C-alpha cells in the first residue's frame, strides 16, 4: 500500500474530518494499521466518506456543515499536542507524513472518536503551518568529479557537532543496506583503524526507524550515518519514534546523523561502486547563527510528568543543565526564555465534557489528559494551570532581576510535587514558590482566573510564540530547544546542548566554559595553530575559539602588538612583557636584566646568550680590573670590590692606589686654595663696589649742587637785569 502523505480533509454528514496517518488502496483512504481494535475501527469507519476526500477548504468555500469548527487564520495558533506525532520513517514537512497514534490508551471508542474529531479539526487548521528543516553542509573533497558542497538535514537524535566539523570516508554496505539489522549478523565492522579516517556509513531509507539505523551503525563502529532518501523530495527532519516498544537505546545514540537527497545518495553509491575513495567533511559551523556575544535561547517544555520517556528526559535535562544555565544567565552570557505549548478546543466541542476537563478559559487553552484517560487522575486543565504558573514564576522572577530562579522552581516542583504521589496541586506549588522567596501574590495575579470567559494574556502570548518567525519554523515537537531563533536538533543532553549554545557566540567572545577540554579541542596546542609566536617572551597570536582558532596579534600588559598574526607581530615596550623573553635574575637585593630594545644582551659584568643565562664575570681572575701592585681584588655578583694594602686609597677611575696622607695634604692644599681664592675675590669685589659707589655718589652730589651754586669748573652767569629810570 502507498503511504497517505498529504493532509486530506473530508466532508462528511457529521462535519469536517482530516485524515492523517492513513494508507490508501484504489484511491480511497482506509485507517492505517494503528487501528487495532475492531470497535474503534468501526467507529472511525462510520465517519469515513464514501467519496474521495477533498483538499483543505479555503475561507471562501466553507459550507455550512464546516462552520461547526472554528475557522482559523492561515498561520495556526495551535500546535500539535503530544498525541499527534510525526512519523519517524516518513519524516514531516508541513502536513506531510504526519501520523496519529490512535492507541493512546483511551478506554472507549467514543473517547477515541472524540479525540479523532477534535484533533482532526486542529490538524486541518495547522496544515499550512511552516516547518523549517535545520540543515548543515556536507563537502565532498574526493573524487574530483564530485567535489562540492551539498545540503543535508540534521536528525533530531544523536549529537550533532554544532560549531565544529568532522572529516571521514564514506562506506556503503554490500549487505544490510538499510541498516535495519545488526551488522554483527553479517560480520561487518566499520571501526576505524589507527591512523585512518573515521567511517561515515551511507544507508538507504525505509523498513525501520531512522534511530534504529543510527543505533546499528554506531554499534558497527561508524562515526556518523548518512541516510539516503528513497524518493525525490525536499529534505525533511528525521525524528524519533513513538514511545512504545524497546526504545531505551535512543538516549545512547551519540553519533551525528544526516539525511541526504536521493540524487546525491545515488552519486555517492556510484562512486563507491566504481572503487573511488569518497572523502567528505560534515560541517556544522554555520548551522546556528552566531551574531554577537550573547546567546538567546528558548526551551519549550511541559509540567506534565506522566507522558513517558520524553517527560522523564525533559526533567533530567533540566536538573543536569540547571547549574550551567544559571551561571551563563547570571553573568549575562545568555538570555533564556521558557515556553509552553497549548491548543484550543473547537467551538463545536466547547461545552463537551472533554473540553471542560482539558481546557481553561472556556476552551481557549487546553492540554491532553496526562494519563490519556478522562475517568481518573489529573485532567488536561490541571496541566495548563501548572504550565501557566511556571511561566508566571519566570516572569515575576525576571521582573526582580533573577530569571534563573525558574530552573530552581521547575526542578523543585518536579521533585516535591509529582503526579504519581498526588501532589500536583496549587498548595504544593505555593510551598515551592515560598521556599524560593518569590512573591506568590504577584504570581497568582499573573495566572488570573482560569474559569473566566476571556483571553489570558500570558497564554495568548505563548500561543503566538509557537508560530515560526524568521528562520525558525513552527514549534511542533515537544520538547524543543531554540537557539538564536534556530531549532536545535539532537539529543537533549547537557553536553550536547552546551556545545550548541557555545556555537551561538560570535567567535572570540565565548565564555570560558565553552573553551574547556570537555567541550572543544584547543587547536593552539598543536604547532601554535600556525600563528606567530615569540617563544622567548611566551607571547602568541593564536587565540583558541569554540569553532577553532584565530591568528590575531595580542595585547599584553597594555602593549599592543601589530601585524598579520601569522608571520609577524611587533610591539613597543617589549621588556615590560615577560622581560622580552630575556634573562633576568635578582640576588642580594640586586636585579640584572639582559633585555634591551635591540634584543637580549647580557649586562656589564656578565657573559652569555642573554636569553637563557648570563654568568658573572670574575674580573679578578680575568685581570680586567684592580690590577695595580698594591690592589687587592674581591669578585662580587655582577661586579667587583678593590682595596689597597698599606693604608693606601684605591682610585677606581685610574685603577691605582695612593697614600691616604698624600690624599690628605692634597685635600688641605685644595681647601687653602679655595679659601684664599674666596678672600681675593671678596677684596676685589669690595674695591669695585666702593669705587663704583663713590663715583655714583659724587656725580649725584655734583648734579644737585650745580642747581644752587656755581662750581669751580663752571663760568659765572652774567646778570641781565635792566634798570628803568623814571
C-alpha positions in Angstrom: 0.0 0.0 0.0 1.2 3.5 -0.8 1.6 5.8 2.3 -1.0 8.6 2.6 1.3 11.5 2.6 -0.8 14.6 2.3 -3.2 16.4 4.7 -6.6 15.5 3.3 -9.8 16.9 4.7 -13.0 15.1 4.0 -16.6 16.5 4.0 -18.9 14.1 5.9 -22.5 14.3 7.0 -21.3 14.8 10.5 -18.9 17.6 9.7 -15.3 18.2 8.5 -12.7 15.5 9.1 -9.0 15.5 8.4 -7.4 12.1 7.7 -3.8 11.8 8.5 -1.7 8.7 9.1 -3.9 6.7 6.7 -3.0 4.4 3.9 -4.9 4.2 0.7 -5.8 1.4 -1.7 -7.5 2.0 -5.0 -7.7 5.7 -4.3 -9.9 5.5 -1.2 -8.4 6.2 2.3 -8.7 3.5 4.9 -7.4 3.5 8.5 -3.8 2.6 9.0 -2.6 -0.4 10.9 -2.5 1.7 14.1 -6.3 0.9 14.4 -6.1 -2.4 16.1 -9.4 -2.6 17.9 -12.4 -3.7 15.9 -14.8 -1.5 17.8 -12.5 1.5 17.4 -12.1 0.8 13.7 -15.8 0.5 13.2 -16.4 3.9 15.0 -13.9 5.6 12.8 -15.2 3.9 9.6 -18.7 5.4 10.3 -17.2 8.8 9.7 -15.4 8.0 6.5 -17.0 9.4 3.4 -17.9 7.1 0.5 -16.5 9.6 -2.0 -12.9 10.8 -2.4 -11.6 13.3 0.1 -11.3 16.9 -0.7 -8.3 19.2 -0.2 -8.4 21.6 2.8 -11.1 24.2 2.0 -10.3 27.9 1.9 -12.3 30.6 3.7 -14.3 31.3 0.5 -15.6 27.8 0.0 -16.5 26.8 3.6 -20.0 25.3 3.5 -22.5 25.4 6.4 -21.6 22.0 7.9 -18.0 23.1 8.1 -18.8 26.1 10.3 -19.2 23.7 13.2 -15.4 24.0 13.5 -13.6 27.2 14.4 -12.2 28.9 11.3 -8.5 29.7 11.6 -6.1 32.1 10.1 -3.6 30.9 7.5 -0.9 30.9 10.3 -2.1 28.5 13.0 -2.4 29.5 16.6 -2.4 25.9 17.9 0.4 23.4 17.6 0.0 19.6 17.6 0.0 18.2 21.2 1.8 15.0 22.1 -0.9 12.5 21.0 -0.2 13.6 17.4 3.3 13.0 16.3 5.4 13.0 13.1 6.1 9.6 11.6 9.7 8.8 12.3 10.1 7.0 9.0 8.2 9.3 6.7 9.5 12.5 8.3 7.4 15.6 8.5 7.2 18.7 6.3 4.0 20.8 6.7 1.4 18.0 7.0 3.4 15.5 5.1 3.8 12.2 6.8 2.0 13.2 10.0 0.6 10.1 11.8 -1.9 9.8 14.6 -1.2 7.4 17.4 -4.7 6.0 17.7 -3.9 3.6 20.5 -3.4 6.4 23.1 -4.9 4.4 25.9 -8.4 5.8 25.6 -10.7 3.5 27.3 -13.7 3.6 25.0 -14.4 4.0 21.2 -16.4 7.1 22.0 -13.4 8.8 23.7 -11.3 7.7 20.8 -13.9 9.2 18.4 -13.9 12.5 20.2 -10.2 12.7 20.0 -10.2 11.9 16.3 -12.7 14.7 15.6 -11.1 17.3 17.8 -7.6 16.6 16.7 -8.6 16.3 13.1 -10.1 19.8 13.3 -6.9 21.1 14.9 -4.8 19.4 12.4 -6.6 20.7 9.4 -6.2 24.2 10.8 -2.5 23.5 11.0 -1.9 22.1 7.6 -0.5 25.3 6.3 1.9 25.7 9.2 5.6 26.2 8.4 8.0 23.5 9.4 11.7 24.5 8.9 14.2 21.8 8.4 17.5 22.6 10.1 20.5 21.8 7.9 24.2 21.5 7.8 26.6 21.3 4.9 28.5 18.3 3.6 31.6 19.0 1.5 32.9 16.3 -0.8 36.7 16.6 -1.3 37.2 13.5 -3.5 36.7 12.1 -6.1 37.3 15.2 -8.2 34.2 14.9 -10.3 32.0 15.1 -7.1 33.8 17.9 -5.4 31.4 20.5 -4.0 29.2 21.4 -1.1 25.8 19.7 -0.5 23.0 20.3 1.9 21.8 17.7 4.4 19.1 17.7 7.1 20.2 17.3 10.8 18.5 14.4 12.6 16.5 15.0 15.8 18.6 12.4 17.7 22.3 11.7 18.3 24.8 14.5 19.0 25.3 17.0 16.1 28.7 18.6 16.4 27.4 22.2 16.5 30.2 24.7 15.8 32.6 22.0 14.6 33.5 19.8 11.6 34.1 16.1 11.1 36.1 14.5 8.3 35.6 10.9 7.2 35.4 8.4 4.4 32.0 7.2 3.1 31.2 3.5 3.1 28.2 1.8 1.6 27.4 -1.8 2.9 27.1 -4.7 0.5 24.6 -6.3 2.8 22.1 -4.8 5.3 21.9 -1.7 3.1 19.0 -0.2 5.1 20.8 -0.9 8.4 17.7 -2.3 10.0 19.6 -5.3 11.4 22.7 -5.5 13.5 25.9 -5.6 11.3 27.3 -8.2 13.7 24.9 -10.6 12.0 26.7 -10.0 8.7 30.2 -10.0 10.3 30.7 -6.3 9.2 32.6 -3.7 11.1 33.3 -0.1 10.4 35.7 0.7 13.2 38.5 2.9 12.0 42.0 1.6 12.2 44.7 3.6 14.0 45.8 6.4 11.7 42.9 6.1 9.3 39.9 8.4 8.7 36.7 7.6 10.6 33.9 5.9 8.6 30.6 7.7 7.6 28.1 4.9 6.9 25.7 5.5 4.0 22.5 3.6 4.3 19.1 3.6 2.4 15.9 4.9 3.9 13.0 2.6 4.7 11.8 -0.5 6.6 12.7 0.7 10.1 13.1 3.8 12.2 15.8 6.3 11.5 17.0 5.9 15.1 17.4 2.1 14.6 19.6 2.7 11.6 21.8 5.1 13.6 22.0 2.7 16.5 23.1 -0.2 14.3 25.6 2.0 12.5 27.1 3.2 15.8 27.4 -0.3 17.2 29.2 -1.3 14.0 31.8 1.5 14.6 30.6 4.2 12.3 31.4 7.8 13.3 28.4 9.2 11.5 25.4 8.0 9.5 24.1 9.4 6.2 20.6 8.3 5.2 19.9 8.5 1.5 16.2 9.3 0.7 14.4 6.8 -1.3 12.4 9.3 -3.3 12.9 12.7 -4.9 11.6 15.3 -2.4 12.8 18.2 -0.3 14.8 17.3 2.8 12.9 16.5 5.9 13.8 16.2 9.6 14.4 12.7 10.8 12.6 12.3 14.2 12.5 9.8 17.0 9.8 7.0 17.1 6.8 6.8 19.3 7.4 5.9 23.0 6.5 2.3 22.5 8.5 -0.9 22.5 12.1 -1.1 23.3 13.5 2.4 22.7 16.0 2.6 25.6 18.8 2.8 23.0 17.6 6.3 22.0 19.4 8.0 24.8 22.6 6.2 23.9 22.9 7.3 20.3 25.9 9.7 20.2 26.9 9.7 16.5 25.6 12.6 14.3 23.1 11.8 11.6 22.1 13.5 8.4 19.5 12.9 5.6 20.7 13.5 2.1 18.7 13.7 -1.1 18.1 10.7 -3.4 20.1 12.2 -6.2 23.1 12.9 -4.0 22.9 9.5 -2.5 22.9 7.8 -5.9 26.1 9.7 -6.8 27.8 8.6 -3.7 26.8 4.9 -4.3 28.0 5.1 -7.9 31.4 6.5 -6.9 31.8 3.8 -4.2 30.8 1.1 -6.7 33.5 2.4 -9.1 36.1 1.9 -6.4 36.6 5.6 -5.7 37.5 6.7 -2.2 34.9 9.2 -1.2 36.1 11.7 1.4 33.6 14.1 2.9 33.6 16.9 5.5 30.5 17.3 7.7 30.3 21.0 8.7 28.0 22.3 11.5 29.8 25.6 12.0 27.1 27.7 10.3 24.1 25.5 11.5 23.4 28.0 14.2 23.6 31.8 13.8 26.3 33.5 15.9 25.9 37.2 15.5 27.2 38.6 18.8 28.5 38.0 22.3 25.1 36.9 23.8 23.1 33.8 23.0 19.3 33.9 23.2 17.6 30.5 23.6 14.1 29.1 24.4 13.1 25.8 25.9 9.6 24.5 25.0 8.6 22.1 27.7 5.7 20.8 29.8 5.0 20.4 33.5 3.3 17.0 32.9 5.4 14.2 34.3 3.2 11.3 33.2 3.9 11.4 29.5 6.5 8.7 29.5 10.2 8.7 28.5 10.1 12.2 26.9 8.8 13.7 30.1 11.5 11.9 32.1 14.2 13.1 29.7 12.9 16.7 30.0 13.2 16.8 33.8 16.5 15.0 33.8 17.8 17.6 31.3 16.5 20.5 33.5 18.2 19.0 36.6 21.6 18.4 34.8 21.7 21.7 32.9 20.4 23.9 35.7 23.9 24.8 37.0 25.4 25.7 33.7 22.3 27.7 32.6 22.2 29.7 35.8 25.9 30.6 35.6 25.6 31.7 32.0 22.5 33.7 32.8 23.9 35.4 35.9 27.0 36.6 34.0 25.0 38.0 31.1 26.2 35.5 28.5 22.8 34.2 27.7 19.1 35.2 27.7 16.8 32.3 28.4 13.0 32.1 28.0 10.8 29.1 28.8 7.7 28.4 26.8 4.7 26.0 26.9 2.6 24.6 24.2 -1.2 24.8 24.4 -4.0 24.1 21.9 -7.7 25.2 21.9 -11.0 23.4 21.7 -13.1 23.9 18.5 -16.3 25.8 19.0 -18.5 22.8 18.5 -16.9 21.0 21.5 -16.5 23.8 24.0 -19.5 22.6 26.1 -18.5 19.0 25.9 -17.3 17.1 29.0 -13.9 16.5 27.3 -13.2 20.2 26.6 -14.3 21.2 30.1 -11.9 18.8 31.6 -8.9 19.5 29.3 -9.2 23.3 28.9 -9.4 26.6 30.8 -10.9 30.0 29.9 -13.8 28.3 28.1 -11.8 26.2 25.7 -9.2 28.7 24.8 -6.2 26.9 26.3 -6.0 23.1 26.5 -3.6 20.3 27.1 -4.0 16.5 26.6 -5.1 14.3 29.5 -1.9 13.3 31.4 -3.0 9.7 31.8 -4.9 9.7 28.5 -7.9 8.6 30.5 -10.7 11.0 31.2 -12.1 8.9 34.0 -9.3 9.1 36.5 -6.3 11.1 37.7 -5.5 14.6 36.7 -7.1 16.4 33.8 -5.5 18.4 31.0 -6.7 21.7 32.6 -4.5 20.9 35.6 -1.5 20.7 33.3 -2.5 24.0 31.6 -2.7 25.8 35.0 0.7 24.4 36.2 2.2 25.4 32.9 0.8 28.9 33.3 2.1 29.0 36.9 5.6 28.1 35.6 5.5 30.9 33.0 4.4 33.4 35.7 7.2 32.2 38.0 9.6 33.1 35.3 8.0 36.5 34.6 7.9 37.5 38.2 11.5 36.3 38.8 12.6 38.2 35.8 10.9 41.4 37.0 13.0 41.1 40.2 16.2 40.6 38.2 16.5 36.8 38.9 15.1 34.9 35.9 17.4 32.0 36.7 15.1 31.1 39.6 12.8 29.4 37.0 15.3 26.5 36.9 15.2 26.1 40.7 11.4 26.2 40.7 10.9 23.6 37.9 13.4 21.3 39.5 12.0 21.5 43.0 8.4 21.2 41.7 9.2 18.0 39.8 10.8 16.6 42.9 8.3 17.7 45.5 5.0 17.7 43.6 4.9 14.7 41.3 1.6 13.4 39.8 2.3 9.9 41.0 2.2 11.0 44.6 -1.0 13.1 44.0 0.9 16.3 44.9 0.5 18.0 41.6 -1.5 20.8 43.2 -1.6 24.6 43.8 -0.8 24.1 47.5 2.4 22.1 46.8 3.4 24.7 44.1 2.9 27.6 46.6 5.2 25.8 49.0 7.9 25.7 46.4 7.4 29.3 45.5 7.6 30.4 49.1 10.8 28.4 49.7 12.5 30.3 46.8 11.4 33.7 48.3 9.2 34.6 45.3 6.1 36.8 45.5 3.3 34.3 45.3 0.7 37.1 45.2 2.2 38.5 42.1 2.3 35.0 40.6 -1.4 34.4 41.4 -2.2 37.8 39.8 -0.3 36.8 36.7 -2.2 33.5 36.5 -5.6 35.2 36.6 -8.9 33.4 36.7 -8.8 30.1 34.7 -12.7 30.0 34.7 -13.1 33.4 33.1 -14.6 33.6 29.6 -11.8 35.8 28.2 -8.3 35.7 26.9 -5.4 35.1 29.2 -2.6 37.5 28.0 0.2 35.2 29.2 -1.1 32.1 27.4 -2.2 34.1 24.4 1.4 35.2 24.1 2.6 31.6 24.4 0.3 30.5 21.5 1.5 33.4 19.4 5.1 32.4 20.1 4.5 28.9 18.7 4.2 30.4 15.3 7.5 30.4 13.4 9.3 33.7 12.8 12.3 34.4 10.6 14.5 31.4 10.2 12.6 29.4 12.8 9.7 27.2 11.9 6.5 26.5 14.0 7.2 24.6 17.2 5.7 21.2 16.6 8.0 18.9 18.6 7.9 18.7 22.4 10.4 19.3 23.9 12.1 21.8 21.6 15.1 23.9 22.1 15.5 27.1 20.0 18.9 28.8 19.9 19.3 32.2 18.3 15.9 31.7 16.6 17.0 28.3 15.1 15.6 25.0 16.3 18.1 22.7 17.9 18.2 19.1 16.6 19.8 16.3 18.5 19.9 14.6 21.9 18.6 16.6 24.8 21.7 16.2 26.8 23.7 18.7 28.9 26.9 18.4 27.0 25.3 18.4 23.6 23.1 21.4 24.4 26.0 23.3 25.9 28.0 22.8 22.7 25.1 24.1 20.7 24.8 27.2 22.9 28.6 27.8 22.6 28.2 27.6 18.8 25.9 30.6 19.1 28.5 33.0 20.3 30.5 35.3 17.9 34.0 33.9 17.6 36.4 35.1 20.3 33.5 36.2 22.6 32.8 32.7 24.1 32.8 32.3 27.9 35.5 30.2 29.5 33.1 27.2 29.9 33.0 26.9 26.1 36.7 26.5 25.8 37.1 23.7 28.3 38.6 20.4 27.2 35.2 18.7 27.7 33.6 20.9 25.1 36.2 21.5 22.4 39.8 20.9 21.3 42.4 23.7 21.8 43.9 24.0 18.3 46.6 26.4 19.6 48.3 23.5 21.4 49.5 21.9 18.1 52.1 23.9 16.2 50.7 27.1 17.8 47.8 26.8 15.3 50.1 28.1 12.6 50.2 31.6 14.1 53.1 33.9 15.0 54.7 33.4 18.4 57.6 34.7 20.4 58.8 31.6 22.3 61.3 33.6 24.3 58.7 36.0 25.6 56.0 33.3 25.6 53.7 35.5 23.5 51.4 34.0 20.9 49.0 35.4 18.3 46.9 32.2 18.4 43.6 32.6 20.2 41.5 29.5 20.8 37.8 29.7 20.0 34.9 27.2 20.1 35.0 26.9 16.3 38.7 26.6 16.0 41.3 29.3 16.3 42.1 32.8 15.1 45.6 34.4 14.5 45.4 37.8 16.0 48.3 39.9 17.3 47.8 40.2 21.1 47.6 43.0 23.6 49.8 42.0 26.6 50.1 44.2 29.7 48.9 47.2 27.8 51.3 46.7 25.0 49.5 46.4 21.6 51.3 44.2 19.0 50.7 44.9 15.4 51.0 42.6 12.4 49.2 40.0 10.3 49.1 37.5 13.2 50.5 34.7 11.0 54.1 35.7 10.3 54.9 38.7 12.5 53.6 40.8 15.3 55.6 43.8 16.5 55.1 45.9 19.7 57.0 48.6 21.7 57.9 48.2 25.3 58.8 44.5 24.9 60.9 44.4 28.1 57.6 45.1 30.0 56.2 41.8 28.9 58.0 38.8 30.4 61.2 40.8 30.3 61.1 40.4 26.5 61.9 36.7 26.9 65.4 37.6 28.1 67.5 36.5 31.1 66.7 38.2 34.4 67.8 37.5 37.9 67.8 39.0 41.4 70.4 38.3 44.1 71.1 40.1 47.4 68.7 42.8 46.5 70.3 43.5 43.1 68.4 42.8 39.8 70.1 42.4 36.4 68.3 42.1 33.1 69.5 41.2 29.6 66.6 42.8 27.9 67.3 45.8 25.6 65.4 47.4 22.8 67.8 45.6 20.3 67.3 42.2 21.8 68.7 40.1 24.6 72.2 41.1 25.7 73.9 40.3 28.9 74.7 43.5 31.0 78.2 44.6 32.0 79.8 42.2 34.4 78.1 39.2 32.8 78.5 36.9 29.8 76.2 34.5 28.0 73.5 34.4 25.3 71.2 36.8 27.1 68.2 34.6 26.7 68.7 31.5 28.8 71.6 32.6 31.0 74.1 35.3 31.9 77.0 34.2 34.0 79.0 36.5 36.3 82.4 37.5 35.0 85.2 37.1 37.6 87.1 40.4 37.0 89.8 39.3 39.5 90.7 36.1 37.7 90.4 37.5 34.2 92.5 40.5 35.4 90.3 43.1 33.8 90.3 45.4 36.9 92.1 46.1 40.2 95.5 45.2 38.7 97.9 47.7 40.4 100.6 46.3 42.7 99.0 47.4 45.9 95.5 46.4 44.7 93.5 43.7 46.4 90.6 42.3 44.3 87.4 40.6 45.5 84.8 39.4 43.0 81.1 40.0 43.6 78.0 39.0 41.6 77.8 41.3 38.6 80.7 43.5 39.8 83.9 43.5 42.0 85.4 45.2 45.0 89.0 46.5 45.0 91.0 47.6 48.0 94.6 48.7 48.7 97.2 47.4 51.1 99.5 49.5 53.3 96.8 52.1 54.2 96.6 53.3 50.6 93.4 54.6 49.0 92.1 53.0 45.7 91.0 55.3 42.9 88.8 53.3 40.6 88.9 55.8 37.8 92.7 55.4 37.4 92.8 51.8 38.8 95.6 52.8 41.2 96.4 53.2 44.9 97.6 56.4 46.5 98.7 57.4 50.0 96.0 58.4 52.4 98.4 61.2 53.8 99.1 62.5 50.3 95.5 62.5 49.7 95.0 64.4 53.0 97.7 67.0 52.1 96.2 67.4 48.7 92.9 67.9 50.3 94.1 70.6 52.7 96.0 72.4 49.9 92.9 72.3 47.9 90.9 73.8 50.7 93.5 76.6 51.3 93.5 77.4 47.6 89.7 77.7 47.7 89.9 79.8 50.9 92.4 82.3 49.5 90.6 82.4 46.3 87.5 83.4 48.1 89.3 86.1 50.1 90.8 87.6 47.0 87.5 87.5 45.2 85.9 89.2 48.2 88.5 92.0 48.4 88.3 92.6 44.7 84.6 92.7 44.8 84.6 95.2 47.7 87.1 97.5 45.9 85.0 97.5 42.8 81.9 98.1 44.9 83.5 101.1 46.7 84.8 102.6 43.6 81.6 102.4 41.7 79.5 103.6 44.6 81.8 106.6 45.2 81.7 107.7 41.6 78.0 107.3 41.6 77.6 109.4 44.7 80.0 112.1 43.6 78.1 112.5 40.3 74.8 112.7 42.1 76.1 115.3 44.7 77.6 117.5 42.0 74.4 117.4 40.0 72.4 118.6 43.0 74.8 121.3 44.0 75.0 122.6 40.4 71.4 123.6 40.7 72.1 126.0 43.6 75.7 127.4 43.2 78.3 127.6 40.5 81.1 125.1 40.9 84.7 125.7 40.2 84.6 124.3 36.7 81.5 126.4 35.8 81.7 130.0 34.4 79.8 132.9 36.0 76.4 133.6 34.7 76.0 137.3 33.6 73.3 139.4 35.2 70.9 140.6 32.6 68.7 142.7 34.9 67.7 146.1 33.3 67.2 149.2 35.4 64.5 151.6 34.2 64.9 155.1 35.2 61.9 157.1 35.9 
